[in-house]
Every structure is written in structure tokens, then in C-alpha cells.
Amino acid sequence: MILIVIINNKQNEEGNMERINFSNGAVTSKEDLRELVGFPHEHVIKKEISMIDEHCKKFISMSPLFFLSTSNAQGRCDVSPRGDRPNGIKILNDHQLVIPVRPGNKRVDSLMNILENPHAGLVFLIPGLDEVLRINGRATIITNQEILEDMGGKAPFLGIGLDVEECFIHCSRALLKSKIWSPDTWQDQESLPSGLDIFLAHLSLNGVEIKK
């Protein structure tokens, strides 16, 4: 039996919403979860393959943007957007690919996570296409220059080698509903959040003030 609890949000004296205890009424078993969502169709299960076939290779070669998901040994997760020219990922064979590591802000959250936990997930996007390609596998940080050559432009100083375990196409529902590729749904440029303002505000919250 699943108990669903509705909690009225209350504001504290500072006007902030009080934290809610999500454990009240939480789903805590696979049986309860399946009771709520049901079971997938056989085709949804069997669309998953364990190799980079020709369809996956073409998709990856046309994708200029993907998201890399990693977590540390404690399970703390991170998702990092990675942009490069199309065909920027090197496919070595039907089971391995290499992601170039380009110079950045040196936080290297993904790389630090991979050192603790090699499991990684990728989501590839192609502008104008509503389906995405999902790939999961085991990641290794590599420095082998023979492998890192011919990845477009200057060879990266590091790479992420991925031993692919799962590949499958993801349905178009999320991108269709969001209308992400429809310019008529985009916000006016002036109304968009300012990355610089957010950056400075968050520095200020941590006691760092920078004069503009």
C-alpha cells in the first residue's frame, strides 16, 4: 500500500519556504514504484544494445553537444555539458570511444568523480532532432597521445576513454514538449538570466566580493 502525504508549505520568519521532509510518503521499494508506473513494453527493453553500431556512430558524429553524468564514491552526482565540433568524439571500435578533455576552469568535477567511480552516462543531442542518444559505460582518464591524436585541431592533453556497456535511443517526448528547437518559444534575449550576475551573486553568498 502506498501512502501519499500532502504537506502545506509554510514560511519561516525570514520569508523562506521551510524544508520539507521528503521521506513522508516516499516510494521506497521497487514493488511500490512498479505499482505506480507499471512495466515497460518489450520493445522499450530490447531497444538497448551493448555496442556502438552504425546508427550510433552516425548520431555521435553529428552531435556538437552532449552531457556527461558521473558520481563520486559516495554517489554524489554531477552532470556536465560538453560542446565540441561535430565528429569531435573519436570512436575506436564498436565498443570504445574517446572524449577529448579541453582546457577549462580546472574544477574537473567529472574527472575527479571518474577516479573514484568509473561509471558514466552520456546523452547526445543533435540540433533540430527531438530524439537523444544515451550511452552508459565505464570511463578511464587517458593520456595516450597515439589515441588522442586526430581529434580535430590541437590534440587534447587528456581524454576520457569509455568502454561502452549500453546504447539506446531515447524517445522524443521531452524535447517535443519543451519545444527546445522552436525559435518562436524562445525568450527575448534581454529577459534571459545573466550568467555573470549569477556568478557574482553566488560568490557574494560565499563571502567573495568582486568589483565590476
N, C-alpha and C positions, 0 to 999 in steps of 0.2 A: 504494500500500500504506500502511495506517495502522498506526503503531506506538503501542501503548498501554503506558505505563510505570507500574508501581505502586511508590510510594515509601513506605517506613515512616517515620512521623513520629518525630522524635527531640526530646527535651527538652534545652535547654541547662542550664547550671548554675543559672540563676535559676528553673527550672521552667517556663519559657515554651516553647511549641512553636516550633521553628526554622522560618524561612521556607522555603517550597517553591518551586522553580523551575518555574513552570507551563509554561515553554516545552518542557520534556521531554515528548514525546508529544503536543504540542498539535496541534490541527487548524489548518492554515494555508492551505488552499485551498478554494474553493467546490466543487470536484470531490470532495474528500475528505468535505466536510460532506454533500453530497448522497448520497454512498455510505453514509453513516451513517444519515441521517434519511429519505432518499427524496424524492419530489416530492409537492407538494400536489395535491389533487383540483381539477379545473377550477372547481368551484363556490367553492372557497376563494379562488381568484384573482379570479374575476369578481364576488364579492360587494362588492368595493371600488368606490366611486363617487367622483366629484370634486365633489360638490355637497352642500348641506345640504337634503335632501328633507324631506317632511312627517314621515316616521318619525323622522329625526334631530332635527328641530325639537321633536317631542313628547318625545323622550328627554331632550334637553338641558333643556327647560322643567321636567322633573320631577326633575332631578338636583340635590341640595343639596351634592354633594361631587364634586370632580374632582381629578386630579393633572396638573400641568403639568411637562413634561420639556423641558429646554433644555441647551445646552452652549456653552462659550466657543469662541474661535477655535482653540484647541489641542485641542478635543474633550473637555475635562473636563466631565463630565455632572452635572446636578443635577435632582432630582425634588422638586417642592414640592406639598404638599396645599393645596387651596383650598376653603374652605367658605363658602357663602352661602345665602340663602334660595332655594328652588326658583324658577326663572324669573329668576334673578339675572344671567344672561348675555343680552346683547342681540344678537339675530340681525337683521342689517341687510338681508340678502337671501339668495339661495340660495348665495352663495359667500363671505360675510363675516360674522364675528361679533366681538363686543367683550367682553372680560373686564374687570370692574372691578378696579382696584387699590385695596384698602382700606388704611388705616393699619396698620402692623405694627412689627416691631422694627428696621426700616431697614437690614437686611442687603441687601435687594433683589437676592439672588443671581440670580433669574430675569431681572430687568430688565437687570442688568449683562451677563448672557450674551447676551440678545437684541441688545444694542448691538453685540456682536462677531459674533454668528451668528444670523440671523433664523429658522432652522429650529426649530420647536417641535412637540411632541406632546402631546395631551390624552387622558386616559382618564376617562370619565364613569361614575359609579355611581348607581344608584337603590336605596335600602334595600329589601331583600326580593327583588330581582331578581338572578339569577345571571349574566346576560349584561352585558357592559360595552360602551360605545360608544367607539371610538377615532377620533380626528381628528388629522390632521397638516397642517401648513401653514407659512406664512411670517408671522412676527409683527413688529409695529411698535408702539412705545410712542407713545401718542397723548395729546394734551391738549385736543383739540377739544371744547369744552363742549356744543356742539349735539348731538354724538354721545353724550356721556357723560350727558346728562340722561335722566330716566325709566328709571333702572336700579334703582329701589327705594330708598326712604329718601333720605339725603343723596347727591347726585351725587358720584362719586369724583373725586379730583383728577387721577388718571391712569387710563389704560386700556390694555389690550393688544388691538390690532386684529389679527385673524387672517384672512389670505387662505387659505381652505381649499383643500387640494390632494387630500386623501384622507379618506374616511369609510368605516368599516365596523364591523359588529357583531362582537364577539369572543365565541367560544363560552364556555359556562358551566362548563367543566371546572375551572378554578382555584378559582372561588368555591364550586362544589359540593364539591370535595374538602376545602377549608378549612372548610366549614360555617360561614362567617363570619356568616351571618344566623340561626344556630340558637342561641338563648339557653342551651340545655342543654349546649353545648360551651364556653361562656364560663368563664373562670377566676373564682374568688372575688375580690371587689374588694380584699380585704386582701392577696392574693398578687400583685397586679399591680405592675409596676415603678413606682417613683416618679419622675415627671419632674423634680421639684425635686432629689431626691437625685442623679440622673444629671447634671443641670445643674451642681450644686455640685461633684461629683466631677471633672467634666471641666474646670471652672475651676481646680480644685486641681492637676490634671495640668499646666496651663499656668502655674502659679505664682501664681494668684489665690485668695486665701482670703477668704471672707465669713463673718462670724459670724451664726449663726442666731438 
